[in-house]
Amino acid sequence: MIKLSRLDGEPFILNADLIRYVESRPDTFITLTTGERLVVAESMDEVVDRSVRYQQQKQWIPGR
């Protein structure tokens, strides 16, 4: 899960596993695997960075 903000600044949590693709037009649009589209305040690069960190944390196994 990643924390993002709507354009009005309201924070929300998104299951990053549902992200199909991210676009910058100039606002950042996220299209989910469900077909739903979201517009967020964060840049495309920030959404990607948070998504990658989320995926890396899922891969981490204690003691390895």
GROMACS elastic network, one bead per residue, 0.5 to 0.9 nm:
[ bonds ]
;  ai    aj funct       b0    kb
    1    13     6  0.62581   500
    1    14     6  0.54331   500
    1    16     6  0.55329   500
    1    17     6  0.79421   500
    1    51     6  0.81307   500
    1    54     6  0.66712   500
    2    12     6  0.83900   500
    2    13     6  0.55301   500
    2    14     6  0.53410   500
    2    15     6  0.64643   500
    2    16     6  0.62701   500
    2    47     6  0.84734   500
    2    50     6  0.63743   500
    2    51     6  0.67892   500
    2    54     6  0.69239   500
    3    11     6  0.68127   500
    3    12     6  0.57741   500
    3    14     6  0.64002   500
    3    50     6  0.82575   500
    4     9     6  0.89914   500
    4    10     6  0.84410   500
    4    11     6  0.56212   500
    4    12     6  0.55067   500
    4    13     6  0.61551   500
    4    14     6  0.71808   500
    4    40     6  0.68450   500
    4    41     6  0.75391   500
    4    42     6  0.69265   500
    4    47     6  0.79166   500
    5     8     6  0.76494   500
    5     9     6  0.53289   500
    5    10     6  0.53401   500
    5    12     6  0.59259   500
    5    13     6  0.84414   500
    5    39     6  0.88177   500
    5    40     6  0.56258   500
    5    41     6  0.55517   500
    5    42     6  0.68888   500
    6     9     6  0.52487   500
    6    10     6  0.52473   500
    6    11     6  0.62480   500
    6    12     6  0.74226   500
    6    38     6  0.83136   500
    6    39     6  0.65542   500
    6    41     6  0.56362   500
    6    42     6  0.84859   500
    7    10     6  0.73574   500
    7    27     6  0.88583   500
    7    39     6  0.69317   500
    7    40     6  0.55131   500
    7    42     6  0.86160   500
    8    11     6  0.89160   500
    8    40     6  0.89298   500
    8    41     6  0.79536   500
    9    40     6  0.87786   500
    9    41     6  0.71895   500
   13    16     6  0.89720   500
   14    17     6  0.85886   500
   14    18     6  0.80604   500
   14    19     6  0.87658   500
   15    18     6  0.58212   500
   15    19     6  0.77220   500
   16    19     6  0.54750   500
   16    32     6  0.89407   500
   16    50     6  0.85850   500
   16    51     6  0.58111   500
   16    52     6  0.89360   500
   16    54     6  0.74238   500
   16    55     6  0.81673   500
   17    20     6  0.83160   500
   17    32     6  0.88129   500
   17    33     6  0.86571   500
   17    51     6  0.83172   500
   17    55     6  0.83180   500
   18    31     6  0.85152   500
   18    32     6  0.52489   500
   18    33     6  0.53379   500
   18    34     6  0.74996   500
   19    22     6  0.75697   500
   19    30     6  0.68019   500
   19    31     6  0.61744   500
   19    33     6  0.60514   500
   19    34     6  0.89188   500
   19    51     6  0.87020   500
   20    30     6  0.76047   500
   20    31     6  0.56140   500
   20    33     6  0.51520   500
   20    34     6  0.86363   500
   20    35     6  0.85387   500
   21    29     6  0.84378   500
   21    30     6  0.60441   500
   21    31     6  0.54551   500
   21    32     6  0.70421   500
   21    33     6  0.85570   500
   22    28     6  0.69815   500
   22    29     6  0.57272   500
   22    31     6  0.63375   500
   22    32     6  0.89045   500
   22    44     6  0.64086   500
   22    47     6  0.78719   500
   22    48     6  0.79456   500
   23    26     6  0.83490   500
   23    27     6  0.80326   500
   23    28     6  0.56314   500
   23    29     6  0.51018   500
   23    30     6  0.64660   500
   23    31     6  0.82711   500
   23    44     6  0.64971   500
   24    27     6  0.55074   500
   24    29     6  0.62974   500
   24    30     6  0.89559   500
   24    43     6  0.74518   500
   24    44     6  0.59628   500
   25    28     6  0.64036   500
   25    29     6  0.74730   500
   26    29     6  0.87861   500
   27    39     6  0.68204   500
   27    40     6  0.72039   500
   27    41     6  0.72876   500
   27    42     6  0.85185   500
   27    43     6  0.77111   500
   27    44     6  0.86099   500
   28    38     6  0.82377   500
   28    39     6  0.56376   500
   28    40     6  0.55854   500
   28    41     6  0.68309   500
   28    42     6  0.68152   500
   28    43     6  0.59614   500
   28    44     6  0.57457   500
   28    47     6  0.87112   500
   29    37     6  0.66126   500
   29    38     6  0.55818   500
   29    40     6  0.65494   500
   29    44     6  0.80737   500
   30    36     6  0.82904   500
   30    37     6  0.55457   500
   30    38     6  0.50781   500
   30    39     6  0.63373   500
   30    40     6  0.76699   500
   30    44     6  0.87392   500
   30    47     6  0.88190   500
   31    34     6  0.80643   500
   31    35     6  0.62084   500
   31    36     6  0.58800   500
   31    38     6  0.64966   500
   31    39     6  0.89985   500
   32    35     6  0.53062   500
   32    36     6  0.54009   500
   32    37     6  0.62671   500
   32    38     6  0.80879   500
   33    36     6  0.74495   500
   34    37     6  0.87807   500
   39    42     6  0.89899   500
   40    43     6  0.78820   500
   40    47     6  0.89715   500
   42    45     6  0.81022   500
   42    46     6  0.60243   500
   42    47     6  0.64987   500
   43    46     6  0.51674   500
   43    47     6  0.63898   500
   43    48     6  0.87018   500
   44    47     6  0.52173   500
   44    48     6  0.62676   500
   44    49     6  0.86479   500
   45    48     6  0.50925   500
   45    49     6  0.60663   500
   45    50     6  0.86345   500
   46    50     6  0.61270   500
   46    51     6  0.84553   500
   47    50     6  0.52638   500
   47    51     6  0.60844   500
   47    52     6  0.86011   500
   48    51     6  0.50434   500
   48    52     6  0.60713   500
   48    53     6  0.85734   500
   49    52     6  0.52005   500
   49    53     6  0.61972   500
   49    54     6  0.85836   500
   50    53     6  0.51337   500
   50    54     6  0.61078   500
   50    55     6  0.86738   500
   51    54     6  0.50485   500
   51    55     6  0.62538   500
   51    56     6  0.86342   500
   52    55     6  0.51037   500
   52    56     6  0.61367   500
   52    57     6  0.86218   500
   53    56     6  0.50183   500
   53    57     6  0.61466   500
   53    58     6  0.86835   500
   54    57     6  0.51770   500
   54    58     6  0.64194   500
   54    59     6  0.89073   500
   55    58     6  0.51490   500
   55    59     6  0.65271   500
   56    59     6  0.51072   500
   56    60     6  0.64288   500
   57    60     6  0.51868   500
   57    61     6  0.85584   500
   58    61     6  0.81126   500
   60    64     6  0.79359   500
   61    64     6  0.58888   500
